[in-house]
Amino acid sequence: MNKIGHIEINIEGFRGNQELSPDNYDIREIMTMIENAENLLFPFDKKDRPVLSYKIEEGSVKHIFKTSVQFIIGFNAILGQISTSQSIDFLDQPTARALQNIQELSMKNDLNFVITTSVPGSNSLSINKTTQLFKTESLWIDAEFYFYGKLVNAGGKEKANIHILTNELGTLRIDTPISFLEKYEENILYKTFGIRAIGKQHVETGEIDRSSLKFLELIDYHPGYEDQYLKTLREKAGNSWLNEIDPEQYLNEIRGYDA
């Protein structure tokens, strides 16, 4: 089986009186589509992604992006779900944002986009000025998070960030003020910390918009529990009002059962 597949983004339209073609398609537009395609296929952890190659063809303009076929198969399934539901609310934020970018380009420049894959019998997604592929922003709210893990990268020339490797969510990139990193004297790389951050969270699915994360505080993290501390908590609980009730009777009352 061929281990390489591709997605094709076909664009039709006009530039003035001329039909759109690679000869009148600007390099900045190419750069934008490359960025969008990368987010469609690899919304997270781009550093460890497989090779993504590119070429442009006539007809009117065809963008061809080749990479590992397993990612193409997964993206083909996403195309099918979008075509059926005509919604992108279920997508991760980077993927949804890439499709919104394409939708905005279509509406602004009156262009027709058709996205397909190399998978046999590929699903197809058409985007034009009449479609409305926009994520429902009201479903996303501001939230505060605590992430625990190993700091694997920190810094940045203009826009600084910290990368923290977590067990549950993989590697997260968190925008961090340069002023914090400048004054922090201790070497924090490859050590375990907690990070308090703010960002956007989906009210229905609980998904975190990873691109929205902003640093608030670095927390010393000691995962080992303290036996004496837990013993003290148990003693306090034992001397409280909980010691004066019958647990079975209390649960029956909470559940609405007769005593």
Residue frames as qw, qx, qy, qz and C-alpha x, y, z in Angstrom:
[[0.000, 0.888, 0.460, 0.000, 0.00, 0.00, 0.00],
 [0.355, 0.569, -0.042, 0.740, 1.26, 3.48, -0.86],
 [0.467, -0.490, -0.509, 0.531, 2.16, 5.18, 2.41],
 [0.099, -0.223, 0.015, 0.970, 1.86, 8.70, 0.95],
 [0.181, 0.691, 0.691, 0.113, -1.44, 10.40, 0.21],
 [0.183, 0.065, 0.061, 0.979, -2.52, 13.93, -0.55],
 [0.179, 0.720, 0.551, -0.383, -5.23, 16.52, -0.18],
 [0.294, 0.296, 0.434, 0.798, -6.19, 18.77, -3.07],
 [0.059, 0.690, 0.391, -0.607, -7.58, 22.27, -2.67],
 [0.346, 0.357, 0.574, 0.650, -8.96, 23.40, -6.01],
 [0.018, 0.614, 0.269, -0.742, -9.78, 27.10, -6.43],
 [0.317, 0.472, 0.602, 0.560, -11.86, 28.57, -9.27],
 [0.034, -0.855, -0.316, 0.410, -12.57, 32.22, -9.91],
 [0.514, 0.706, 0.172, 0.455, -11.39, 35.32, -11.73],
 [0.414, -0.481, -0.055, 0.771, -8.85, 38.11, -11.34],
 [0.203, 0.478, -0.180, -0.836, -10.54, 40.95, -13.10],
 [0.756, 0.408, -0.145, -0.491, -11.33, 39.58, -16.56],
 [0.415, 0.447, -0.792, -0.033, -8.76, 36.79, -16.32],
 [0.901, -0.278, -0.284, -0.172, -9.49, 33.30, -15.08],
 [0.517, -0.733, 0.432, -0.093, -7.55, 32.44, -11.95],
 [0.903, 0.308, -0.255, 0.158, -4.31, 30.54, -12.66],
 [0.776, -0.388, -0.074, 0.492, -0.89, 29.97, -11.07],
 [0.479, 0.338, 0.128, 0.800, 0.41, 32.89, -13.18],
 [0.131, -0.599, -0.047, -0.789, -1.83, 35.46, -11.46],
 [0.756, -0.574, -0.309, -0.060, -1.95, 33.81, -8.03],
 [0.024, 0.845, -0.375, 0.379, 0.22, 35.78, -5.59],
 [0.523, 0.220, -0.740, 0.361, 2.92, 34.22, -3.45],
 [0.222, -0.215, 0.546, -0.779, 1.25, 35.56, -0.29],
 [0.804, -0.019, -0.039, -0.593, -1.87, 33.64, -1.20],
 [0.772, 0.200, -0.601, 0.042, 0.24, 30.51, -1.61],
 [0.197, 0.266, -0.703, 0.629, 1.77, 31.05, 1.83],
 [0.528, -0.156, 0.302, -0.779, -1.68, 31.47, 3.36],
 [0.887, 0.059, -0.251, -0.384, -2.95, 28.21, 1.82],
 [0.599, 0.259, -0.701, 0.287, 0.15, 26.33, 2.99],
 [0.085, -0.228, 0.625, -0.742, -0.45, 27.52, 6.55],
 [0.712, -0.048, 0.109, -0.691, -4.14, 26.61, 6.35],
 [0.841, 0.168, -0.484, -0.175, -3.36, 23.14, 4.97],
 [0.360, 0.269, -0.759, 0.471, -0.87, 22.47, 7.76],
 [0.329, -0.130, 0.525, -0.774, -3.51, 23.34, 10.35],
 [0.809, 0.059, -0.174, -0.558, -6.09, 21.16, 8.60],
 [0.830, 0.165, -0.532, 0.023, -3.84, 18.11, 8.75],
 [0.621, -0.063, -0.545, 0.560, -1.77, 18.80, 11.87],
 [0.258, -0.854, -0.199, -0.404, -3.64, 21.07, 14.30],
 [0.581, -0.779, 0.230, -0.056, -1.22, 20.27, 17.15],
 [0.713, -0.437, 0.475, 0.274, 2.42, 19.27, 17.71],
 [0.647, 0.754, -0.077, -0.084, 3.67, 20.47, 14.33],
 [0.114, -0.769, 0.627, 0.048, 7.24, 19.99, 15.47],
 [0.419, -0.227, 0.879, 0.012, 6.93, 16.19, 15.33],
 [0.747, 0.469, 0.235, -0.409, 4.64, 15.91, 12.30],
 [0.743, 0.110, 0.520, 0.407, 5.64, 13.95, 9.17],
 [0.206, -0.188, 0.384, 0.880, 6.93, 15.73, 6.06],
 [0.406, 0.721, 0.491, -0.273, 4.29, 17.81, 4.28],
 [0.349, -0.112, 0.485, 0.794, 5.26, 18.59, 0.65],
 [0.327, 0.716, 0.330, -0.522, 3.56, 20.99, -1.75],
 [0.273, 0.011, 0.571, 0.774, 3.04, 21.75, -5.42],
 [0.372, 0.554, 0.245, -0.703, 0.73, 24.01, -7.41],
 [0.344, 0.165, 0.802, 0.459, -0.99, 23.03, -10.66],
 [0.240, -0.023, -0.336, -0.910, -3.24, 24.54, -13.32],
 [0.291, -0.252, -0.843, -0.375, -6.97, 24.20, -13.25],
 [0.216, 0.938, -0.037, 0.269, -7.78, 27.00, -12.23],
 [0.058, 0.650, -0.654, 0.382, -5.41, 26.75, -9.25],
 [0.910, -0.247, -0.317, -0.099, -4.80, 23.39, -7.60],
 [0.178, -0.691, 0.617, -0.332, -2.90, 23.11, -4.34],
 [0.898, -0.012, -0.437, -0.043, -1.56, 19.59, -3.73],
 [0.290, -0.680, 0.560, -0.373, -0.30, 18.68, -0.25],
 [0.829, 0.091, -0.550, -0.035, 1.34, 15.28, 0.24],
 [0.255, -0.554, 0.645, -0.461, 2.01, 13.56, 3.55],
 [0.087, -0.084, 0.979, -0.166, 1.56, 10.27, 5.44],
 [0.366, -0.250, -0.683, -0.581, -1.58, 8.51, 4.23],
 [0.319, -0.431, -0.789, 0.300, -2.88, 7.88, 7.76],
 [0.023, -0.415, -0.262, 0.871, -3.40, 11.64, 8.23],
 [0.257, 0.065, -0.494, -0.828, -5.07, 11.87, 4.82],
 [0.354, -0.321, -0.862, -0.167, -7.50, 9.09, 5.78],
 [0.213, -0.487, -0.614, 0.583, -8.36, 10.88, 9.00],
 [0.080, 0.334, -0.037, -0.939, -8.89, 14.19, 7.21],
 [0.264, -0.112, -0.727, -0.623, -11.10, 12.48, 4.61],
 [0.284, -0.482, -0.817, 0.137, -13.40, 11.35, 7.43],
 [0.101, -0.486, -0.309, 0.812, -13.54, 14.94, 8.71],
 [0.148, 0.115, -0.433, -0.881, -14.53, 16.17, 5.22],
 [0.296, -0.315, -0.841, -0.325, -17.40, 13.70, 5.19],
 [0.250, -0.549, -0.669, 0.434, -18.70, 14.84, 8.56],
 [0.020, -0.402, -0.039, 0.915, -18.53, 18.52, 7.60],
 [0.199, -0.020, -0.626, -0.754, -20.29, 17.89, 4.28],
 [0.308, -0.425, -0.845, -0.100, -23.08, 16.03, 6.07],
 [0.297, -0.646, -0.548, 0.440, -23.60, 18.43, 8.95],
 [0.251, 0.734, 0.154, 0.613, -22.50, 21.68, 7.29],
 [0.468, -0.870, 0.056, -0.144, -20.98, 22.55, 10.65],
 [0.600, 0.429, -0.507, 0.446, -17.45, 22.87, 12.01],
 [0.489, -0.704, 0.211, -0.470, -18.39, 23.20, 15.69],
 [0.961, -0.270, 0.058, 0.001, -17.05, 19.70, 16.40],
 [0.752, 0.461, -0.209, 0.421, -13.55, 20.48, 15.13],
 [0.611, -0.423, -0.154, 0.651, -10.46, 21.43, 17.11],
 [0.027, 0.894, 0.111, -0.433, -9.87, 25.18, 17.03],
 [0.190, -0.519, 0.535, 0.639, -6.86, 25.22, 14.63],
 [0.256, 0.211, 0.855, 0.398, -8.69, 23.03, 12.08],
 [0.134, 0.788, 0.591, -0.109, -11.88, 25.06, 12.36],
 [0.085, -0.816, 0.061, 0.568, -9.95, 28.32, 12.05],
 [0.255, -0.238, 0.687, 0.638, -8.25, 27.12, 8.86],
 [0.180, 0.480, 0.805, 0.299, -11.62, 26.36, 7.28],
 [0.005, -0.874, -0.364, 0.322, -12.98, 29.70, 8.45],
 [0.205, -0.589, 0.351, 0.699, -10.01, 31.40, 6.76],
 [0.196, 0.089, 0.797, 0.564, -10.87, 29.65, 3.50],
 [0.081, 0.715, 0.695, -0.012, -14.53, 30.61, 3.92],
 [0.091, -0.838, -0.102, 0.529, -13.55, 34.26, 4.40],
 [0.212, -0.348, 0.579, 0.706, -11.30, 34.17, 1.31],
 [0.187, 0.377, 0.837, 0.351, -14.18, 32.77, -0.69],
 [0.019, 0.837, 0.524, -0.159, -16.59, 35.46, 0.41],
 [0.190, -0.758, 0.102, 0.615, -14.09, 38.31, 0.03],
 [0.052, -0.457, 0.609, 0.646, -12.83, 37.36, -3.44],
 [0.788, 0.330, 0.055, -0.517, -15.80, 35.40, -4.85],
 [0.244, 0.448, -0.849, -0.137, -13.78, 32.19, -5.14],
 [0.922, -0.117, -0.076, -0.361, -15.02, 28.61, -5.19],
 [0.082, -0.534, 0.828, -0.147, -13.02, 26.04, -3.21],
 [0.940, -0.049, -0.194, -0.276, -13.31, 22.28, -3.47],
 [0.194, -0.604, 0.747, -0.196, -11.32, 20.15, -1.02],
 [0.961, 0.055, -0.172, -0.211, -10.79, 16.44, -1.72],
 [0.484, -0.600, 0.636, 0.047, -8.26, 13.72, -0.84],
 [0.332, 0.425, -0.784, -0.306, -6.46, 10.86, -2.56],
 [0.411, -0.004, 0.852, -0.325, -8.56, 8.30, -0.64],
 [0.059, -0.171, -0.839, -0.514, -10.57, 6.16, -3.14],
 [0.235, -0.662, -0.662, -0.260, -14.13, 7.51, -3.33],
 [0.299, -0.023, -0.364, 0.882, -12.95, 10.58, -1.45],
 [0.050, -0.804, -0.526, 0.274, -15.34, 12.83, 0.43],
 [0.332, 0.400, 0.221, 0.825, -15.55, 16.35, -0.95],
 [0.167, -0.708, -0.440, 0.526, -16.16, 19.73, 0.66],
 [0.299, 0.581, 0.339, 0.677, -17.27, 22.75, -1.38],
 [0.260, -0.629, -0.323, 0.658, -16.83, 26.25, 0.01],
 [0.254, 0.492, 0.386, 0.738, -18.19, 29.32, -1.78],
 [0.019, -0.235, 0.171, -0.957, -19.57, 32.75, -0.94],
 [0.622, -0.362, -0.250, -0.647, -22.96, 31.28, 0.03],
 [0.753, -0.221, -0.595, 0.172, -21.72, 28.65, 2.50],
 [0.325, -0.802, 0.179, -0.468, -21.36, 29.54, 6.16],
 [0.852, -0.077, -0.430, 0.288, -18.53, 27.50, 7.65],
 [0.000, 0.623, -0.372, 0.688, -18.04, 29.48, 10.83],
 [0.434, -0.172, -0.807, 0.362, -17.66, 28.12, 14.32],
 [0.385, -0.783, -0.374, -0.315, -20.30, 29.16, 16.85],
 [0.295, 0.452, -0.455, 0.708, -18.26, 31.51, 19.01],
 [0.535, -0.535, 0.130, -0.641, -20.88, 31.66, 21.77],
 [0.948, -0.192, -0.249, -0.046, -19.99, 28.08, 22.69],
 [0.687, 0.170, -0.359, 0.608, -16.53, 29.21, 23.84],
 [0.397, -0.898, -0.112, -0.154, -16.02, 30.88, 27.21],
 [0.174, 0.701, -0.545, 0.425, -13.07, 32.27, 29.16],
 [0.907, -0.383, -0.171, -0.046, -11.69, 29.76, 31.65],
 [0.144, -0.782, 0.584, -0.165, -8.77, 29.25, 34.01],
 [0.950, 0.108, -0.292, -0.018, -6.62, 26.11, 33.88],
 [0.450, -0.698, 0.558, -0.001, -3.92, 24.34, 35.85],
 [0.869, 0.396, -0.295, -0.020, -1.48, 22.24, 33.82],
 [0.596, -0.642, 0.481, 0.035, 1.17, 19.99, 35.36],
 [0.929, 0.319, 0.081, 0.168, 4.15, 18.53, 33.56],
 [0.672, -0.294, 0.210, 0.646, 7.71, 18.98, 32.36],
 [0.227, 0.899, -0.048, -0.372, 8.78, 22.28, 30.77],
 [0.814, 0.106, 0.413, 0.394, 10.47, 21.34, 27.49],
 [0.424, 0.394, 0.246, 0.777, 10.93, 24.76, 25.88],
 [0.169, -0.855, -0.344, 0.351, 10.82, 28.42, 26.86],
 [0.300, -0.414, 0.245, 0.824, 11.59, 31.66, 25.08],
 [0.432, 0.703, 0.521, 0.220, 11.02, 33.37, 21.76],
 [0.420, 0.118, 0.092, 0.895, 12.54, 36.37, 20.01],
 [0.169, -0.271, -0.122, -0.940, 9.42, 38.53, 19.82],
 [0.726, -0.324, -0.089, -0.600, 6.50, 36.50, 21.15],
 [0.025, 0.373, -0.879, 0.295, 7.63, 34.34, 24.05],
 [0.841, -0.200, -0.189, -0.467, 6.02, 31.12, 25.18],
 [0.330, -0.400, 0.825, -0.226, 6.49, 28.09, 27.39],
 [0.712, 0.089, -0.592, -0.367, 5.99, 24.51, 26.19],
 [0.454, -0.344, 0.692, -0.444, 4.81, 22.10, 28.88],
 [0.464, 0.095, -0.839, -0.268, 4.59, 18.33, 28.30],
 [0.578, -0.205, 0.441, -0.656, 1.55, 16.92, 30.12],
 [0.248, -0.019, 0.968, 0.001, 0.32, 13.36, 30.49],
 [0.418, 0.526, 0.668, -0.321, -3.28, 14.15, 29.54],
 [0.421, 0.848, 0.175, -0.270, -2.98, 16.74, 26.76],
 [0.778, 0.354, 0.118, 0.506, 0.49, 16.22, 25.30],
 [0.436, -0.115, -0.042, 0.892, 2.59, 19.32, 24.69],
 [0.042, 0.899, 0.436, -0.019, 0.89, 22.68, 25.26],
 [0.418, 0.251, 0.016, 0.873, 2.26, 26.03, 24.13],
 [0.246, -0.821, -0.470, 0.210, 1.38, 28.87, 26.49],
 [0.287, 0.747, 0.013, 0.599, 1.99, 32.52, 25.60],
 [0.656, -0.546, -0.285, 0.436, 4.24, 33.95, 28.31],
 [0.039, 0.998, -0.054, 0.004, 5.43, 37.52, 29.00],
 [0.677, 0.468, -0.330, 0.462, 9.10, 38.04, 28.14],
 [0.176, -0.709, 0.358, -0.581, 9.38, 40.01, 31.40],
 [0.870, -0.390, 0.192, -0.234, 8.67, 36.84, 33.39],
 [0.951, 0.165, -0.047, 0.259, 11.29, 34.78, 31.60],
 [0.368, 0.707, -0.281, 0.535, 13.87, 37.60, 31.90],
 [0.304, -0.666, 0.409, -0.545, 13.63, 37.84, 35.68],
 [0.952, -0.248, 0.063, -0.166, 13.38, 34.10, 36.39],
 [0.044, -0.764, 0.644, 0.010, 16.90, 33.20, 37.50],
 [0.613, -0.202, 0.761, -0.068, 16.52, 29.45, 37.97],
 [0.214, 0.214, -0.788, -0.537, 16.80, 27.11, 34.97],
 [0.657, 0.088, 0.416, -0.623, 13.25, 25.81, 34.52],
 [0.659, 0.364, -0.508, -0.418, 13.78, 23.54, 31.50],
 [0.641, 0.091, -0.761, -0.027, 13.21, 19.80, 31.89],
 [0.016, 0.005, -0.756, 0.654, 11.82, 20.27, 35.40],
 [0.188, -0.526, -0.806, -0.194, 8.29, 19.54, 36.56],
 [0.054, 0.073, 0.267, -0.959, 6.05, 22.52, 37.36],
 [0.198, 0.660, 0.717, -0.106, 2.46, 23.56, 37.44],
 [0.108, 0.068, 0.240, 0.962, 1.26, 26.41, 35.24],
 [0.204, 0.640, 0.597, -0.439, -1.83, 28.49, 35.90],
 [0.123, -0.016, 0.510, 0.851, -3.20, 29.87, 32.64],
 [0.467, 0.498, 0.381, -0.624, -6.29, 31.36, 31.06],
 [0.010, -0.117, 0.756, 0.643, -7.86, 30.53, 27.71],
 [0.629, 0.064, -0.163, -0.757, -11.02, 29.52, 25.89],
 [0.183, -0.028, 0.976, -0.115, -12.98, 26.34, 26.66],
 [0.394, -0.184, -0.633, -0.640, -15.96, 24.79, 24.86],
 [0.469, -0.242, 0.421, -0.738, -18.98, 24.81, 27.17],
 [0.904, 0.040, -0.039, -0.425, -20.40, 21.55, 25.81],
 [0.907, 0.235, -0.332, 0.115, -17.38, 19.35, 25.07],
 [0.666, -0.702, 0.125, 0.220, -14.85, 20.80, 27.51],
 [0.773, 0.344, 0.101, 0.523, -12.31, 21.15, 24.68],
 [0.346, -0.744, 0.034, 0.570, -9.56, 23.67, 25.32],
 [0.543, 0.829, 0.011, 0.132, -8.61, 26.12, 22.58],
 [0.808, -0.261, 0.024, 0.528, -4.87, 25.53, 22.78],
 [0.446, 0.452, 0.147, 0.759, -4.06, 28.59, 20.69],
 [0.224, -0.821, -0.161, -0.501, -5.69, 30.89, 23.28],
 [0.771, -0.484, -0.305, 0.280, -3.62, 29.87, 26.32],
 [0.171, 0.781, -0.227, 0.555, -1.91, 32.69, 28.22],
 [0.585, -0.013, -0.622, 0.520, 0.42, 32.37, 31.20],
 [0.401, -0.823, -0.111, -0.387, -0.59, 33.58, 34.66],
 [0.469, -0.717, 0.462, -0.231, 1.67, 31.85, 37.20],
 [0.611, 0.319, -0.719, 0.089, 4.39, 29.22, 37.57],
 [0.744, -0.518, 0.160, -0.391, 3.75, 26.82, 40.44],
 [0.007, 0.451, -0.882, 0.139, 6.25, 24.58, 42.23],
 [0.859, -0.035, -0.240, -0.450, 4.88, 21.08, 41.88],
 [0.106, -0.378, 0.886, -0.245, 5.53, 18.25, 44.32],
 [0.675, -0.053, -0.522, -0.519, 3.49, 15.21, 43.21],
 [0.445, -0.062, -0.843, 0.294, 4.31, 13.10, 46.30],
 [0.488, -0.693, -0.257, -0.464, 1.56, 13.34, 48.92],
 [0.048, 0.440, -0.643, 0.625, 2.33, 13.96, 52.59],
 [0.486, -0.289, -0.825, 0.019, 1.08, 11.23, 54.95],
 [0.208, -0.303, -0.572, 0.734, 0.92, 13.51, 57.98],
 [0.228, 0.094, -0.104, -0.963, -1.11, 16.12, 56.10],
 [0.534, -0.158, -0.648, -0.519, -3.65, 13.52, 54.98],
 [0.431, -0.277, -0.794, 0.327, -3.82, 12.07, 58.50],
 [0.022, -0.217, -0.344, 0.913, -4.61, 15.54, 59.87],
 [0.406, -0.005, -0.341, -0.848, -7.42, 15.99, 57.34],
 [0.549, -0.223, -0.783, -0.190, -8.94, 12.62, 58.28],
 [0.306, -0.277, -0.679, 0.607, -8.84, 13.54, 61.98],
 [0.164, 0.138, 0.086, -0.973, -10.57, 16.85, 61.32],
 [0.517, -0.084, -0.551, -0.649, -13.27, 15.08, 59.32],
 [0.493, -0.221, -0.833, 0.119, -13.73, 12.49, 62.06],
 [0.183, -0.328, -0.556, 0.741, -14.41, 15.23, 64.63],
 [0.198, 0.003, -0.208, -0.958, -16.89, 17.09, 62.43],
 [0.648, 0.106, 0.262, -0.707, -20.66, 16.77, 62.06],
 [0.654, 0.272, -0.614, -0.349, -20.10, 13.83, 59.68],
 [0.202, 0.162, -0.912, 0.317, -19.36, 11.70, 62.75],
 [0.330, 0.106, 0.590, -0.729, -22.89, 12.30, 64.06],
 [0.695, 0.291, -0.090, -0.651, -24.92, 10.91, 61.12],
 [0.748, 0.042, 0.662, 0.019, -25.83, 7.48, 59.84],
 [0.043, -0.372, 0.588, 0.717, -24.25, 7.38, 56.31],
 [0.086, 0.261, 0.908, 0.317, -26.89, 4.98, 54.92],
 [0.056, 0.740, 0.609, -0.280, -29.80, 7.05, 56.23],
 [0.046, -0.684, 0.108, 0.720, -28.17, 10.26, 54.93],
 [0.063, -0.169, 0.736, 0.652, -27.72, 8.84, 51.41],
 [0.079, 0.478, 0.868, 0.111, -31.32, 7.58, 51.34],
 [0.031, 0.787, 0.367, -0.496, -32.57, 11.07, 52.25],
 [0.047, -0.535, 0.396, 0.744, -30.44, 12.65, 49.51],
 [0.025, 0.014, 0.861, 0.508, -31.79, 10.16, 46.95],
 [0.507, -0.090, -0.119, -0.849, -35.38, 10.77, 48.03],
 [0.532, -0.135, -0.832, -0.081, -35.99, 7.32, 49.49],
 [0.641, -0.645, -0.097, -0.404, -38.12, 6.73, 52.56],
 [0.085, -0.594, 0.711, -0.367, -36.17, 6.18, 55.74]]
